Amino acid sequence: MTREEMLNVDIRTVPLEELEDISCIQYIDSDNIAERIDNIKKQLNNLYIHRNGNVAVMNEYTEGKSINEVFGILVAASF
């Protein structure tokens, strides 16, 4: 899915059970941040919309940082 496709998903129309539960993601223990980011990206269909338990979550990122940079910051902070 492209970035534009991910951003164009209307969270209000996606059934909750179709969203990946971020609390179920399997994290890898690696010093390589790029490897850790790729691991997360492989488990989420949409990096902007997911769920945490029974709550749908939509992430927004500020301009100026790529999604990889933002996820790198999150992963480095032990997400």
Order of alpha helices (4+ residues) and beta strands (2+ residues): alpha-alpha-beta-beta-alpha
